[in-house]
Amino acid sequence: MATPLHNTGGSPSPPAGYMRQRSRRACFPCRQRKRKCDGRLPCLTCTGYGYECRYSDDGERKIPKRTALDDVLMPEPVHKAPRLPQPSTHSKVKSAHHGILDPNKWRYMSSDSAIAFPRVVGLDLQSANPPRLHSFAYNTGLRSEPGCTVKFQFVDLIAWTQVRELIDIYASTIHPIFGFLDVERLYRRCEDHWNGKSQGPGLEALISGIIGLASLFSGLLATDVEMRIVLHAKELLEDPSHSRFPSIEQVGAWILRTIYIRATSRPHVSWLSSCTTMHLVEATSLHREMDQVVLMSDSRQGYLQEQSDVRERTAMIAHCLNAIISYDYGRSAVYIGPLSFNKIVPRDGDFSLHLYGLVRGLPRDDIHADPTARKSELIAALNYLLDAPTGHDFVTITRAELCFCVYRRLRLLDNGLKQEQIEQVIAAGTAALPAARRLMASNHPWWNVMSTIFQFVCVLLAIDTTESIASVPDVMETLEIITTRLDTHLAKEAAHTARILVCASLEKKRKGIAILERIAGTPDVGDDASNAEKRWMFDETDWDSFLQPPPATQFLDIDFHLQM
């Protein structure tokens, strides 16, 4: 019998007279193949060979119990919404889906990988020295790999006292929302790094991202210094020598880079960065619990178990960023299989789980799905989002942002939205207005402070009801306040575009009034008193209500602005 995949050493021979101990129960695959079973789920044999481990022929699976994490993410909603498909929270997955992780190199792959297959064959052949986990014959080897190209001396640019101050700023502004780091451990490692005990390029990339974001939110560093540090992080992450060895630090650095790019750059670059982060999550097996992977070495098993909270938080934040950016931009999110976040420990003052609570309510984008079923999913998502707790101004604005994403999809499916859904969208946007003003007053330039408020103007004009138009003045006032505070080209451009759309809405209504005037006919010129009375009656008419279009025609032609 071949040795299981993760048992690299030889088993000692049993002493004379030893009677082999059998498990009280054997799984179905082991019974079928007449192999030894240790009675676990999954058992050692199934884990090693990628079998589907189960203890009955019918393959029944227990329904996972609701955990304490579920209570933090989503208390029972006030209004019962239809149950949405959720990411799997099973602690056990089919053995066929088990992956292989080399903990020393942070390399993860599925058990059917070509890279793992030479070792699997060697174990099947009971080789005394099975091949190591290595990319044998991956290419022809005509060219050698390039070496490290990063020469910048980061610690000479900025002193440790400044770094510590910037870490404090990060911990008080960004960390409560994107809480994936162990800040105390980060302090200790950074201090060692600045005192001559190098912690490696992964730590430098990570702390560069932290410093860049902290500077963006505080203005503590000069812009050119901030940009040089952000560039240093990019150079380290893209360096061919460092990037060939993925690590949890690299994933964290890519998360920080994604946040910075989303706050300062273009949607395409933000989406690419978030996708890269998700691929690194898979490469380092952060999306899998430890009992779902086969470790090639037990040397770091204890460390990996201790870091379960940080591992799962890192994967969760990467997933949230990719999902939000993709859903807003209208591109595909990276799907790396079912995600499990059962080992995350809630922290005081942490709103990361609230952010994930919003994201997990979003239905996957599938343009080929049945329109009726898709509409039901989107309506259920809207109900879910409105019931979701936020707790932080950024999360409140993000909820509005996602509600607008759902609205845009519903609008394309069926232009006859019910009044209830329209009210929900307006309510979510209205709740975001004071949150945006508070964040702006605190000099926290989160991207959605600007983008979500601008989108709210577009949504209100697209809905084009008396209630939605009545909300436009408050939204425009908030947009003007933010624009004045930021005083940037992008802010001024957004405010100018919003005013153009408002004028377009006004012009459309004026054209409607002109048409009705022609239908009503021109009064006799000689009857001045009668004309004056008719003009007074015309001026006093509530034309907004009178000209309100029926549900089937209540949209402005501003598709381009809503989908840019």
N, C-alpha and C positions, 0 to 999 in steps of 0.2 A: 504493500500500500504506500502511496506517495505521502510525503510529509506535507502538512498544511503549509500554506504560503508564508505565514509569518512565523513559523517555527524553523529557524535557521540552524539550530544546533541539533546534534544527534541525540536521541533518547537513550538513556541507560538501559541495559538489558535487565530484565526482571530476575531476581535471585531464584535459585533452584527451589522447587516446591511452591513457588508463588502462584496463586490462583488469580487470574485476571478479574478485576472488579468491573462489573457491568453497571451502566446507568439503569435506574428504575424505569426510565422511559427513553425511547429513541425517537428522533424526528422521522418524518415520513421519507425524506430523501435517503437517510442513512439506512432505514429498514429496507427500502426498495433496492439499494445498492449493496446491502449487507456489509455496511461499514460501521466502525465503532463510533458511538455518539456519546458526548459528555453530558447530554441532557439540558444544555443551555439553549437560550434563544437570542441570537442565532448560535448554533453549536460551532465548535472549532472546525469541523470538517466542512460544513456548508460555507463558513466564512472563507476558508482557504480556497475552495474550488468554485465559489460563486453560485452555489445552489440556492434555491428558494427554501429557506428553513421554515418548516411548520410541523405541527404535531397532530394534524388531522388531515384527512383527505379532502375535506370540503374547503380548506383554506379560509376558515372564518377568521375575521379580524375584530378585535375588540374596539369599541368606540373610545377614543381617548377622553379622559376625564378633563373637566375644566380646571385649569391651574390658577394659582394666585396671579401669575402674569396676565392671564386673560382678564382678571378682574381689574388690574391696573390699566390695561389697554382699552377695554370697552365694558363699562358697567352696563347693566340692563338698560336699554334706551327707554325714554318716556313713551315714544311712539314705536310700536313694534314694527320693524321693517322686515321684509322677506330675507331669509338667511342667504348670505352670499357665499360662494365658494371661497374657502379660506386656505392659506398656505398650510401644508400638512404639519401637524404637531406631533406626529407619531415619533416616539423615541426609537422605534424599531422599523427598519425598512426592509424590503425584500433583499435577501442576501445577494441576489443577482445584481443589485444596484450598489453593492459595497465597492468602495474605491480602495486604492492603495496609496499610502502616504509614507514618504521618506522624511522623517522628522528632522534629520540633520540638514537636509537641503531644502526642506519645505516644498517638496515636489509631490503633487497629487495627480492621480490619473485613475480612470475606471479600470476594473479588473479585466476588461477585454482589450486593453491598450496594447498596441504593437511594442511599446517600450517594455511593458511588463511580461510579454509573452515568452521571451527566451528564458526568463527565470521560472515561469510557470512550467514550461516544458522540462527544464532541468529538475524541478521538484517532482514532476510526474515520473521522470525516469529514475528517481531516487539517486540523483547525482550527489557525490560526496561534496562537490564544490559547485553548486548551481550558480549560473551567471548572476552577477549583481544587477540591480535595477539601473539600467544604463541605456542610452540611445544608440545601441549597436547599429552600424551601417545606415545611419539616418540620411547621410548623403555621401558623396564620393570623396570628400576630404581634400579637394584640390586647393582650397584656400584655408588659411589659419584664421582663427577668430581675432578680431581687433582687441587691443588692450584698453585700459582705462584712459579716458581723454580729459578727465576733470582735474584741473591743476589749481583751482581757486582755493586759497587758504581762508576758510570761513571764519575760524575763531579769531583771526587777526582783524576782521572787519568790525566786530561788535563785541563789547565787553560783557562779562557774565552778569554784572549788575543790571545792565539794560535787558539782557535776555530774561532774567528772572522777573523783572517788571512786566515784560511783554507776555510771559507765561501767565502771570497773574491776570492780566487783561483778558487773555484768551479764556482762562478758566472762569471768568465772571460773565463773559458775553457769548462766546461761541459754544463752549463746552456744555452748558446746560441744555442746549438743543441737540447738539451732535456729540453726545457723551459716549465716546468709544475708548478714551484713553484712561490709563491709570496715572493721574496727574502727579501723585506723590512719587511714584517710581520714576516718572519723567523728570521731576526736579532733581532727584539723586543722580540719574544717569547724565543729565546735562551738566551738572556741576562737575562730575568726574571728567566729562569730555573737555570742559573748558580749563580743567586743572591738569591736563596732560595725559589723562587716561582715556585714550581714544575708544569711542563706542561704535565706530564703524560708519560707513556711508549711509546706512539705513536710518540711523538716528539723526544724522545731519540733514537728510532729506525731510524727515519728520519735523524737526525743530525749525527748519527753514520755512515750512508751510505754516507752522504756528506763528512764527514771527511776522510773516507776511500778512496774515489775517489780523493779528493783533494791531499791527501798524495801520492797516486799512480802517479799523474800527476806532483807533485812538489818535492817529496822526502823530504818533510819538517819533517816528523816524522820518527823515527826508524822503521824498518820493523816489529819488534815484537810488538811495540805499535800499529801500523796500523792494524796488524792482530788481536790483542786483541779487538780493537774497532769494526772491521768488525764482529768478532765472537759475540760481544755483540749485535749487530743488529740482527744477526741470532737467538740468544737465545730469544730475545724479540719477534721476528716475529713468532717463532715456539712454544713459551710458551703456554701451554694449557689454562692458565688463561686469557692471553691477546688476543690470536688469536680467541677466541670464540666471540669477539665483533669487527667486522671489522670496519674500518674507512678509510677516505680519506688519513690520515697520513700513515696507514698501506700500502695502495696501493702505495703511493709515496716511502715508504721505500723499498717495493719489486721492484719497478722500479730501484732504485739505486742499490739494490742487484743484479738485473739482469745485469745491466751495468758492475758492478764490476766483476761478475762471467764470463761474456762474455770476459772481458779483461784479465782474469787471470786463468780461469779454462777450463773445457772440454765442448764439444758441447752438450752432453746429459744433463749435469747439467744446462747449460745455457737455453736449451729448456724447461726443467722442471720449472725453475724459471720464465721464461716468460709466461708459461701457467698458473702457479699459480697466477701471477699478473693479467692476463685476467679474471680469475675466481673471483678474488676479485673486479675487476671493475664491474662485474655483481652483485656481492653480495652487493655492495654499491650503485648500480643504477647510476653509473657515465656515463654509456652508454646511458642514457635516459634523454631527456629534461624534465623539471618539469611539463609540461602539458601532459606528457605521463605516469605519475605515479599518483597513489592515495595516498595522504599523510594521515597517520593515526593520525597526529597531526599537527596543524598549527603553533606550537610554534617556529619552526625554518624555516618557509617558506621564510621569508625575508632574512635570512642568506644564505639559499640555492640559492636564486635568485641572491644575490650579488656575490656568489662564482661560478657563471655559467662558467666564463672564465677558472678558475682554475680547476673546475670539468671536463670540456670538454678537456682541455689540458692534464690533467692526463690520461684520457681515451685514447686520441689520441696517446700519447707517449707509453703507454702500448701496444696499438695495433701495432704501428710501430715496436717496439722491437720484439714482438711475430711473426709478419709477416716476418721480415727480417731474424731472426734466423731460423724460420721454413723453409722458402724458400731456404735458403742456406744449411741447414742440410738435407733437404729432408724429413721432417716430417710434420704432419698435424698441421695447425694453429688452434687456438681456435676461433670458430665462435659463437658469442653471440647475433646474430641478426644484423639488420641494425644499423649503427652508424651515429650519427648526431653531427656535430661540427659547428653549425651555430652561436653559441654565442662566439666563440673565437675571441678575439680582437688582430689584428696584433700589434707587438711590434717592436720598432727600434732595430736593431742588433740581431734579433731572426730568426733562420733558421729552427725552428721546423716545420713550415708549408711547407718549401721546402722538408724536409724529408718525411712528410706525402704525399706531392705531388708525390714523387717517389713510395711510397707504394701503393697508391690507383690505380696505373696503372697496378698492378700485377694481372693477372687472377688467380682465385682459382685453386689449384691443384686438378685435378679430373682424375685419371688414367683410369676411365671407360668412359670418354668422347670420342666422335667421334674424331679419330686422325686428320682428315681434319679440323674440327672445332677448335680443340685444337691448331693445327699449326697456323691457322689464328689468333687466340687470342694471341699466343706468338709472332708472327711477329708484330702484332699491338702493343703489349706491348713494343717490342724493339724500334719501332718508337717513341712511347710515351716517353720512358725513355730518348732517345737521344734528344728530344725536351724540356725536363723538365729543369727548371732553378735549379741551385745548390747554388751558392753564398758563399759556404764555402768548404774548402778542404775536410773535413770529408764527406760532402754530395756528393762531386764530386767522391770520392773513393767509397762511397756506391752505387752511380749510376753504376759505373763499376762492382761492386760486383753483383748487381742485373742483369745487362746485361749478365754477365757470367752465372748466374743462368738460365736465359732464354735460353742462347746458349746451355747449357747442356741438357735442356729439348728438344729443337729443334733437337739436335744431335741424341737423342734416337728415336725421331719420324721419322726423314728422314735424311739420311746422305748426301743428295744432296742439301745443303744449297746454296742459291743464293749468288752471289758475293756481292750484296748490303748488305745483312745481315752480311756477314763476315766482310765487311768494317766497318759496324756500331759497331760491337763488338770490333774490333781492335781500332777504334777511341775512344770508351769509355775507354778502357784500357790505351791507350796512354795519354789521358787527366788526368788519375789518377797518372801517374808517377811523374810529378813535384809536385802535391799535396801531395803525400806521402813523398817526400823528404823534403818539407817545414814543414810538421807536425813533422817529425823526427828531423829536425834541431831545432825545438821549444821544443823538449823533451815532445811531446804529444803522449804517447804510445797507440794511438787508435788501437784496434785489427786489423782493416782492413788495416792498414799501412803495416802489414806483410802478412796477409792472402790473400788479394786481389792481391798483386803483385806476390805472389807465384802462385796463381790460373791463373794469366795472362800468366805466363810461360807455364803452362799446356795447356791453351787454344790455345796459338800460336802453340805449337808443335802438338796439335790435329788437328788444321786447316791444317797445313803442306802445305802451299803454299809458293811461293817465297816471297810474300809480308809479310806473317806472320813470316817466318823464319828471314827475314831482320830486324824485330822488336825485336827479341830475345836478341841481344847484349845490347840494351838500358835497357831492363827489367832486365836482369841479372846484369847489372851494378848497377841499383837502388837497387836490392835485396841484392847485396854485401855491398852497402853503409849502408843499414838499418841493416844488420847482424853485421857489424863492430861496428855500433853505439850501438846496443842493447847488443851484446856480451852475449847472453843467449843460453842455450841448444836448445830451440825450434827454435830460429832463425837460428842457425848453422845447425840444422837438416833439416830445410826447404831449405836452400841454397844448402846443400849437395844433397838432393833429386832432386832439380831442375837440378843440374849438371849431376846427373845420367840419368835423362830424356833426357837432351841435348845429352849426349853420346849415349843413345839408339837411338835417331833420326839419329845421325851421322852414327852409325853402320848399321842401316837399309838402309841408302843411299849407303853405301859402298858395302853392299851385292847386291844391285841392280846393281851397277856398275860392280861388279865381274861377275854377270850373263850376262850382256851385253858384257863384254870382251870375255867370252867363246863363246857367239853367234857369235861375230865378227871373231873369229878364231885367231890362233897364227901365226904371220908373219914369213917368211923364216928367219932362223938364219943367213944365209950367206950374206944377203943384209943389211949390217950395216947402210949404208946411208939412205936406205929406211926405216929401222926400226926407226932410230933416228927421221926422219921426221914424221913418224906416231905417235911416242910417243909425239912429240911436239904438233901435232894436237890434240891428246887425252887430253893432259894437258890443252890446251887452250879452250876446249869445256866447255860451260856453262851447266854443268851436272844438276844443280838445276832446270833449266828450262826444260832440255831435259827429266829428270826423273819425272817431275811434273805429279802426277797421275790425272786421270779424276775425276770430282766431286763425282762420285759414290764410289770411293775408296780412298778418300783423308784423311783417319783417321788413327792415330796410335792406337795401342792396349794399351791404358793407361786408360781404363775405371775405374779401381780400384782407381787410383790416383785422378781422377776427381770427384769421388763420395765418397771419404773417409770423 
